[in-house]
Amino acid sequence: MKKTPIHKSTKMAAEYRFDYKKAKPNRFAEKMKDSPVIVVLDSDVAKVFKSGEEVNKALRALISAMPVKKTKAITK
């Protein structure tokens, strides 16, 4: 495998050059598969919704009102 040459125009600090050969799989990925996603609401939105249940109810209503997208079947 060839190494990508570092051009003089690339002035990236050494700590930002990532060596992908040393990368490992995320050991927490399996544990996080079914965990909830954390979202930070803007302050004006948070004033309207006082709980996560209210936000979920509003989002589910919005989702049910959205038109269904037709997806193309992927064939191999």
Secondary structure, DSSP 8 states (H G I E B T S, - for coil): -------TT----GGG---GGG----TTHHHHTTS-------HHHHHH--SHHHHHHHHHHHHHHS----------
